[in-house]
């Protein structure tokens, strides 16, 4: 059985390119690997929405904690 550890994430400006957003681990400040795009949508009438695109392949790509693991 895999031990799942949850981590808080934060959105930051890229250190080299101030106009780019990156998703980082809150505790370490390190960006998540494989991000190709981070889009933040904020409207006054709706809750904010963050869309992150990853360049992840294979069985060890990105998945959410509540998604079932696919056995191969």
BABAKE-214421 format. One record per residue: residue number from 0; residue in three letters; x, y, z of N, C-alpha, C in turn. Coordinates in steps of 0.001 Angstrom, whole numbers. Layout:
BEGIN
<r><pos>NUM</pos><code>ALA</code><n_east>X</n_east><n_north>Y</n_north><n_up>Z</n_up><ca_east>X</ca_east><ca_north>Y</ca_north><ca_up>Z</ca_up><c_east>X</c_east><c_north>Y</c_north><c_up>Z</c_up></r>
...
//
This chain:
BEGIN
<r><pos>0</pos><code>UNK</code><n_east>835</n_east><n_north>-1174</n_north><n_up>0</n_up><ca_east>0</ca_east><ca_north>0</ca_north><ca_up>0</ca_up><c_east>885</c_east><c_north>1243</c_north><c_up>0</c_up></r>
<r><pos>1</pos><code>UNK</code><n_east>510</n_east><n_north>2244</n_north><n_up>-787</n_up><ca_east>1269</ca_east><ca_north>3474</ca_north><ca_up>-888</ca_up><c_east>832</c_east><c_north>4456</c_north><c_up>186</c_up></r>
<r><pos>2</pos><code>UNK</code><n_east>1799</n_east><n_north>5067</n_north><n_up>840</n_up><ca_east>1513</ca_east><ca_north>6088</ca_north><ca_up>1843</ca_up><c_east>1365</c_east><c_north>7425</c_north><c_up>1129</c_up></r>
<r><pos>3</pos><code>UNK</code><n_east>178</n_east><n_north>8021</n_north><n_up>1185</n_up><ca_east>-89</ca_east><ca_north>9289</ca_north><ca_up>503</ca_up><c_east>106</c_east><c_north>10427</c_north><c_up>1481</c_up></r>
<r><pos>4</pos><code>UNK</code><n_east>917</n_east><n_north>11400</n_north><n_up>1080</n_up><ca_east>1148</ca_east><ca_north>12578</ca_north><ca_up>1904</ca_up><c_east>616</c_east><c_north>13791</c_north><c_up>1156</c_up></r>
<r><pos>5</pos><code>UNK</code><n_east>-230</n_east><n_north>14561</n_north><n_up>1810</n_up><ca_east>-780</ca_east><ca_north>15768</ca_north><ca_up>1200</ca_up><c_east>129</c_east><c_north>16946</c_north><c_up>1519</c_up></r>
<r><pos>6</pos><code>UNK</code><n_east>285</n_east><n_north>17841</n_north><n_up>546</n_up><ca_east>1098</ca_east><ca_north>19039</ca_north><ca_up>722</ca_up><c_east>302</c_east><c_north>20243</c_north><c_up>253</c_up></r>
<r><pos>7</pos><code>UNK</code><n_east>434</n_east><n_north>21342</n_north><n_up>952</n_up><ca_east>-197</ca_east><ca_north>22593</ca_north><ca_up>525</ca_up><c_east>596</c_east><c_north>23167</c_north><c_up>-643</c_up></r>
<r><pos>8</pos><code>UNK</code><n_east>-111</n_east><n_north>23724</n_north><n_up>-1616</n_up><ca_east>520</ca_east><ca_north>24304</ca_north><ca_up>-2793</ca_up><c_east>219</c_east><c_north>25796</c_north><c_up>-2851</c_up></r>
<r><pos>9</pos><code>UNK</code><n_east>1129</n_east><n_north>26568</n_north><n_up>-3436</n_up><ca_east>945</ca_east><ca_north>28006</ca_north><ca_up>-3602</ca_up><c_east>1307</c_east><c_north>28394</c_north><c_up>-5033</c_up></r>
<r><pos>10</pos><code>UNK</code><n_east>709</n_east><n_north>29475</n_north><n_up>-5508</n_up><ca_east>1036</ca_east><ca_north>30019</ca_north><ca_up>-6821</ca_up><c_east>2018</c_east><c_north>31167</c_north><c_up>-6620</c_up></r>
<r><pos>11</pos><code>UNK</code><n_east>3124</n_east><n_north>31138</n_north><n_up>-7370</n_up><ca_east>4145</ca_east><ca_north>32177</ca_north><ca_up>-7279</ca_up><c_east>4497</c_east><c_north>32667</c_north><c_up>-8687</c_up></r>
<r><pos>12</pos><code>UNK</code><n_east>5146</n_east><n_north>33810</n_north><n_up>-8730</n_up><ca_east>5718</ca_east><ca_north>34281</ca_north><ca_up>-9993</ca_up><c_east>7035</c_east><c_north>33550</c_north><c_up>-10205</c_up></r>
<r><pos>13</pos><code>UNK</code><n_east>7328</n_east><n_north>33196</n_north><n_up>-11450</n_up><ca_east>8576</ca_east><ca_north>32526</ca_north><ca_up>-11797</ca_up><c_east>9736</c_east><c_north>33457</c_north><c_up>-11450</c_up></r>
<r><pos>14</pos><code>UNK</code><n_east>10789</n_east><n_north>32956</n_north><n_up>-10767</n_up><ca_east>11881</ca_east><ca_north>33833</ca_north><ca_up>-10337</ca_up><c_east>12617</c_east><c_north>34540</c_north><c_up>-11479</c_up></r>
<r><pos>15</pos><code>UNK</code><n_east>12726</n_east><n_north>33885</n_north><n_up>-12644</n_up><ca_east>13429</ca_east><ca_north>34501</ca_north><ca_up>-13777</ca_up><c_east>12498</c_east><c_north>35316</c_north><c_up>-14659</c_up></r>
<r><pos>16</pos><code>UNK</code><n_east>11248</n_east><n_north>34869</n_north><n_up>-14772</n_up><ca_east>10294</ca_east><ca_north>35510</ca_north><ca_up>-15670</ca_up><c_east>9095</c_east><c_north>35952</c_north><c_up>-14849</c_up></r>
<r><pos>17</pos><code>UNK</code><n_east>9074</n_east><n_north>37177</n_north><n_up>-14405</n_up><ca_east>8058</ca_east><ca_north>37681</ca_north><ca_up>-13469</ca_up><c_east>6632</c_east><c_north>37587</c_north><c_up>-14007</c_up></r>
<r><pos>18</pos><code>UNK</code><n_east>6457</n_east><n_north>37459</n_north><n_up>-15312</n_up><ca_east>5115</ca_east><ca_north>37393</ca_north><ca_up>-15888</ca_up><c_east>4560</c_east><c_north>35969</c_north><c_up>-15936</c_up></r>
<r><pos>19</pos><code>UNK</code><n_east>5352</n_east><n_north>34967</n_north><n_up>-15551</n_up><ca_east>4889</ca_east><ca_north>33583</ca_north><ca_up>-15581</ca_up><c_east>4559</c_east><c_north>33100</c_north><c_up>-14176</c_up></r>
<r><pos>20</pos><code>UNK</code><n_east>3441</n_east><n_north>32371</n_north><n_up>-14061</n_up><ca_east>3051</ca_east><ca_north>31789</ca_north><ca_up>-12783</ca_up><c_east>3536</c_east><c_north>30347</c_north><c_up>-12707</c_up></r>
<r><pos>21</pos><code>UNK</code><n_east>3890</n_east><n_north>29904</n_north><n_up>-11493</n_up><ca_east>4274</ca_east><ca_north>28514</ca_north><ca_up>-11264</ca_up><c_east>3596</c_east><c_north>28030</c_north><c_up>-9992</c_up></r>
<r><pos>22</pos><code>UNK</code><n_east>3349</n_east><n_north>26737</n_north><n_up>-9919</n_up><ca_east>2747</ca_east><ca_north>26104</ca_north><ca_up>-8753</ca_up><c_east>3880</c_east><c_north>25507</c_north><c_up>-7918</c_up></r>
<r><pos>23</pos><code>UNK</code><n_east>3957</n_east><n_north>25886</n_north><n_up>-6636</n_up><ca_east>5059</ca_east><ca_north>25464</ca_north><ca_up>-5767</ca_up><c_east>4549</c_east><c_north>24763</c_north><c_up>-4523</c_up></r>
<r><pos>24</pos><code>UNK</code><n_east>5409</n_east><n_north>23925</n_north><n_up>-3948</n_up><ca_east>5164</ca_east><ca_north>23323</ca_north><ca_up>-2637</ca_up><c_east>5289</c_east><c_north>24452</c_north><c_up>-1616</c_up></r>
<r><pos>25</pos><code>UNK</code><n_east>4281</n_east><n_north>24628</n_north><n_up>-775</n_up><ca_east>4296</ca_east><ca_north>25738</ca_north><ca_up>182</ca_up><c_east>5428</c_east><c_north>25607</c_north><c_up>1204</c_up></r>
<r><pos>26</pos><code>UNK</code><n_east>5685</n_east><n_north>24390</n_north><n_up>1667</n_up><ca_east>6678</ca_east><ca_north>24175</ca_north><ca_up>2715</ca_up><c_east>8106</c_east><c_north>24417</c_north><c_up>2213</c_up></r>
<r><pos>27</pos><code>UNK</code><n_east>8434</n_east><n_north>23906</n_north><n_up>1028</n_up><ca_east>9806</ca_east><ca_north>24014</ca_north><ca_up>529</ca_up><c_east>10004</c_east><c_north>25188</c_north><c_up>-426</c_up></r>
<r><pos>28</pos><code>UNK</code><n_east>8913</n_east><n_north>25671</n_north><n_up>-1035</n_up><ca_east>9015</ca_east><ca_north>26739</ca_north><ca_up>-2027</ca_up><c_east>9451</c_east><c_north>26251</c_north><c_up>-3396</c_up></r>
<r><pos>29</pos><code>UNK</code><n_east>9663</n_east><n_north>24945</n_north><n_up>-3541</n_up><ca_east>10125</ca_east><ca_north>24376</ca_north><ca_up>-4809</ca_up><c_east>8972</c_east><c_north>24211</c_north><c_up>-5791</c_up></r>
<r><pos>30</pos><code>UNK</code><n_east>9190</n_east><n_north>24546</n_north><n_up>-7074</n_up><ca_east>8130</ca_east><ca_north>24349</ca_north><ca_up>-8067</ca_up><c_east>7902</c_east><c_north>22864</c_north><c_up>-8356</c_up></r>
<r><pos>31</pos><code>UNK</code><n_east>6673</n_east><n_north>22518</n_north><n_up>-8730</n_up><ca_east>6378</ca_east><ca_north>21146</ca_north><ca_up>-9130</ca_up><c_east>6994</c_east><c_north>20919</c_north><c_up>-10496</c_up></r>
<r><pos>32</pos><code>UNK</code><n_east>7568</n_east><n_north>19747</n_north><n_up>-10704</n_up><ca_east>8224</ca_east><ca_north>19438</ca_north><ca_up>-11973</ca_up><c_east>7226</c_east><c_north>19203</c_north><c_up>-13088</c_up></r>
<r><pos>33</pos><code>UNK</code><n_east>7599</n_east><n_north>19576</n_north><n_up>-14297</n_up><ca_east>6816</ca_east><ca_north>19258</ca_north><ca_up>-15481</ca_up><c_east>5719</c_east><c_north>20237</c_north><c_up>-15832</c_up></r>
<r><pos>34</pos><code>UNK</code><n_east>5633</n_east><n_north>21378</n_north><n_up>-15159</n_up><ca_east>4589</ca_east><ca_north>22348</ca_north><ca_up>-15480</ca_up><c_east>4879</c_east><c_north>22998</c_north><c_up>-16833</c_up></r>
<r><pos>35</pos><code>UNK</code><n_east>3878</n_east><n_north>23023</n_north><n_up>-17684</n_up><ca_east>4030</ca_east><ca_north>23719</ca_north><ca_up>-18963</ca_up><c_east>3143</c_east><c_north>24949</c_north><c_up>-19028</c_up></r>
<r><pos>36</pos><code>UNK</code><n_east>2120</n_east><n_north>25008</n_north><n_up>-18160</n_up><ca_east>1212</ca_east><ca_north>26146</ca_north><ca_up>-18175</ca_up><c_east>470</c_east><c_north>26235</c_north><c_up>-16848</c_up></r>
<r><pos>37</pos><code>UNK</code><n_east>333</n_east><n_north>27462</n_north><n_up>-16324</n_up><ca_east>-495</ca_east><ca_north>27734</ca_north><ca_up>-15151</ca_up><c_east>-1385</c_east><c_north>28914</c_north><c_up>-15502</c_up></r>
<r><pos>38</pos><code>UNK</code><n_east>-2705</n_east><n_north>28719</n_north><n_up>-15413</n_up><ca_east>-3664</ca_east><ca_north>29763</ca_north><ca_up>-15750</ca_up><c_east>-4549</c_east><c_north>30011</c_north><c_up>-14528</c_up></r>
<r><pos>39</pos><code>UNK</code><n_east>-4648</n_east><n_north>31267</n_north><n_up>-14133</n_up><ca_east>-5484</ca_east><ca_north>31666</ca_north><ca_up>-13003</ca_up><c_east>-6626</c_east><c_north>32520</c_north><c_up>-13536</c_up></r>
<r><pos>40</pos><code>UNK</code><n_east>-7860</n_east><n_north>32071</n_north><n_up>-13269</n_up><ca_east>-9045</ca_east><ca_north>32820</ca_north><ca_up>-13673</ca_up><c_east>-9754</c_east><c_north>33301</c_north><c_up>-12417</c_up></r>
<r><pos>41</pos><code>UNK</code><n_east>-10044</n_east><n_north>34587</n_north><n_up>-12357</n_up><ca_east>-10705</ca_east><ca_north>35153</ca_north><ca_up>-11194</ca_up><c_east>-11786</c_east><c_north>36122</c_north><c_up>-11653</c_up></r>
<r><pos>42</pos><code>UNK</code><n_east>-13026</n_east><n_north>35815</n_north><n_up>-11296</n_up><ca_east>-14174</ca_east><ca_north>36653</ca_north><ca_up>-11623</ca_up><c_east>-14871</c_east><c_north>37020</c_north><c_up>-10318</c_up></r>
<r><pos>43</pos><code>UNK</code><n_east>-15440</n_east><n_north>38193</n_north><n_up>-10267</n_up><ca_east>-16063</ca_east><ca_north>38649</ca_north><ca_up>-9024</ca_up><c_east>-17268</c_east><c_north>37806</c_north><c_up>-8622</c_up></r>
<r><pos>44</pos><code>UNK</code><n_east>-17934</n_east><n_north>37199</n_north><n_up>-9588</n_up><ca_east>-19147</ca_east><ca_north>36439</ca_north><ca_up>-9273</ca_up><c_east>-18900</c_east><c_north>34935</c_north><c_up>-9068</c_up></r>
<r><pos>45</pos><code>UNK</code><n_east>-17666</n_east><n_north>34459</n_north><n_up>-9312</n_up><ca_east>-17363</ca_east><ca_north>33028</ca_north><ca_up>-9208</ca_up><c_east>-16109</c_east><c_north>32819</c_north><c_up>-8365</c_up></r>
<r><pos>46</pos><code>UNK</code><n_east>-15964</n_east><n_north>31627</n_north><n_up>-7794</n_up><ca_east>-14709</ca_east><ca_north>31330</ca_north><ca_up>-7086</ca_up><c_east>-13546</c_east><c_north>31265</c_north><c_up>-8079</c_up></r>
<r><pos>47</pos><code>UNK</code><n_east>-12311</n_east><n_north>31559</n_north><n_up>-7644</n_up><ca_east>-11166</ca_east><ca_north>31484</ca_north><ca_up>-8556</ca_up><c_east>-10948</c_east><c_north>30059</c_north><c_up>-9059</c_up></r>
<r><pos>48</pos><code>UNK</code><n_east>-10407</n_east><n_north>29963</n_north><n_up>-10265</n_up><ca_east>-10134</ca_east><ca_north>28668</ca_north><ca_up>-10885</ca_up><c_east>-8685</c_east><c_north>28665</c_north><c_up>-11349</c_up></r>
<r><pos>49</pos><code>UNK</code><n_east>-7949</n_east><n_north>27607</n_north><n_up>-10987</n_up><ca_east>-6559</ca_east><ca_north>27452</ca_north><ca_up>-11402</ca_up><c_east>-6468</c_east><c_north>26206</c_north><c_up>-12275</c_up></r>
<r><pos>50</pos><code>UNK</code><n_east>-5890</n_east><n_north>26355</n_north><n_up>-13457</n_up><ca_east>-5675</ca_east><ca_north>25227</ca_north><ca_up>-14361</ca_up><c_east>-4173</c_east><c_north>25065</c_north><c_up>-14576</c_up></r>
<r><pos>51</pos><code>UNK</code><n_east>-3649</n_east><n_north>23876</n_north><n_up>-14249</n_up><ca_east>-2225</ca_east><ca_north>23605</ca_north><ca_up>-14400</ca_up><c_east>-2064</c_east><c_north>22458</c_north><c_up>-15390</c_up></r>
<r><pos>52</pos><code>UNK</code><n_east>-1203</n_east><n_north>22645</n_north><n_up>-16379</n_up><ca_east>-910</ca_east><ca_north>21616</ca_north><ca_up>-17368</ca_up><c_east>495</c_east><c_north>21082</c_north><c_up>-17088</c_up></r>
<r><pos>53</pos><code>UNK</code><n_east>619</n_east><n_north>19759</n_north><n_up>-17032</n_up><ca_east>1902</ca_east><ca_north>19111</ca_north><ca_up>-16768</ca_up><c_east>2340</c_east><c_north>18310</c_north><c_up>-17985</c_up></r>
<r><pos>54</pos><code>UNK</code><n_east>3640</n_east><n_north>18218</n_north><n_up>-18183</n_up><ca_east>4220</ca_east><ca_north>17348</ca_north><ca_up>-19183</ca_up><c_east>4587</c_east><c_north>16061</c_north><c_up>-18452</c_up></r>
<r><pos>55</pos><code>UNK</code><n_east>3587</n_east><n_north>15182</n_north><n_up>-18268</n_up><ca_east>3775</ca_east><ca_north>13952</ca_north><ca_up>-17492</ca_up><c_east>3305</c_east><c_north>12759</c_north><c_up>-18309</c_up></r>
<r><pos>56</pos><code>UNK</code><n_east>4102</n_east><n_north>11706</n_north><n_up>-18292</n_up><ca_east>3814</ca_east><ca_north>10529</ca_north><ca_up>-19104</ca_up><c_east>3919</c_east><c_north>9267</c_north><c_up>-18260</c_up></r>
<r><pos>57</pos><code>UNK</code><n_east>3265</n_east><n_north>8243</n_north><n_up>-18728</n_up><ca_east>3407</ca_east><ca_north>6932</ca_north><ca_up>-18115</ca_up><c_east>2588</c_east><c_north>6735</c_north><c_up>-16854</c_up></r>
<r><pos>58</pos><code>UNK</code><n_east>2833</n_east><n_north>5638</n_north><n_up>-16189</n_up><ca_east>2060</ca_east><ca_north>5245</ca_north><ca_up>-15008</ca_up><c_east>2302</c_east><c_north>6161</c_north><c_up>-13816</c_up></r>
<r><pos>59</pos><code>UNK</code><n_east>3400</n_east><n_north>6902</n_north><n_up>-13840</n_up><ca_east>3740</ca_east><ca_north>7755</ca_north><ca_up>-12704</ca_up><c_east>3479</c_east><c_north>9226</c_north><c_up>-13001</c_up></r>
<r><pos>60</pos><code>UNK</code><n_east>2540</n_east><n_north>9505</n_north><n_up>-13894</n_up><ca_east>2166</ca_east><ca_north>10875</ca_north><ca_up>-14192</ca_up><c_east>1382</c_east><c_north>11489</c_north><c_up>-13039</c_up></r>
<r><pos>61</pos><code>UNK</code><n_east>778</n_east><n_north>12619</n_north><n_up>-13297</n_up><ca_east>44</ca_east><ca_north>13346</ca_north><ca_up>-12260</ca_up><c_east>-1318</c_east><c_north>12717</c_north><c_up>-12041</c_up></r>
<r><pos>62</pos><code>UNK</code><n_east>-1693</n_east><n_north>12542</n_north><n_up>-10783</n_up><ca_east>-3037</ca_east><ca_north>12105</ca_north><ca_up>-10452</ca_up><c_east>-3428</c_east><c_north>12755</c_north><c_up>-9130</c_up></r>
<r><pos>63</pos><code>UNK</code><n_east>-4709</n_east><n_north>12878</n_north><n_up>-8902</n_up><ca_east>-5198</ca_east><ca_north>13448</ca_north><ca_up>-7656</ca_up><c_east>-5354</c_east><c_north>12359</c_north><c_up>-6617</c_up></r>
<r><pos>64</pos><code>UNK</code><n_east>-5284</n_east><n_north>12759</n_north><n_up>-5358</n_up><ca_east>-5316</ca_east><ca_north>11821</ca_north><ca_up>-4240</ca_up><c_east>-6552</c_east><c_north>10935</c_north><c_up>-4256</c_up></r>
<r><pos>65</pos><code>UNK</code><n_east>-7707</n_east><n_north>11476</n_north><n_up>-4651</n_up><ca_east>-8939</ca_east><ca_north>10684</ca_north><ca_up>-4601</ca_up><c_east>-9197</c_east><c_north>9886</c_north><c_up>-5880</c_up></r>
<r><pos>66</pos><code>UNK</code><n_east>-8303</n_east><n_north>9968</n_north><n_up>-6860</n_up><ca_east>-8461</ca_east><ca_north>9177</ca_north><ca_up>-8081</ca_up><c_east>-7920</c_east><c_north>7768</c_north><c_up>-7845</c_up></r>
<r><pos>67</pos><code>UNK</code><n_east>-8610</n_east><n_north>6771</n_north><n_up>-8375</n_up><ca_east>-8103</ca_east><ca_north>5403</ca_north><ca_up>-8191</ca_up><c_east>-6800</c_east><c_north>5194</c_north><c_up>-8985</c_up></r>
<r><pos>68</pos><code>UNK</code><n_east>-5898</n_east><n_north>4429</n_north><n_up>-8431</n_up><ca_east>-4634</ca_east><ca_north>4114</ca_north><ca_up>-9105</ca_up><c_east>-4888</c_east><c_north>3027</c_north><c_up>-10146</c_up></r>
<r><pos>69</pos><code>UNK</code><n_east>-4370</n_east><n_north>3214</n_north><n_up>-11347</n_up><ca_east>-4544</ca_east><ca_north>2220</ca_north><ca_up>-12398</ca_up><c_east>-3431</c_east><c_north>1179</c_north><c_up>-12288</c_up></r>
<r><pos>70</pos><code>UNK</code><n_east>-3810</n_east><n_north>-62</n_north><n_up>-12134</n_up><ca_east>-2837</ca_east><ca_north>-1161</ca_north><ca_up>-12044</ca_up><c_east>-2476</c_east><c_north>-1612</c_north><c_up>-13447</c_up></r>
<r><pos>71</pos><code>UNK</code><n_east>-1207</n_east><n_north>-1923</n_north><n_up>-13651</n_up><ca_east>-779</ca_east><ca_north>-2388</ca_north><ca_up>-14981</ca_up><c_east>-326</c_east><c_north>-3815</c_north><c_up>-14915</c_up></r>
//
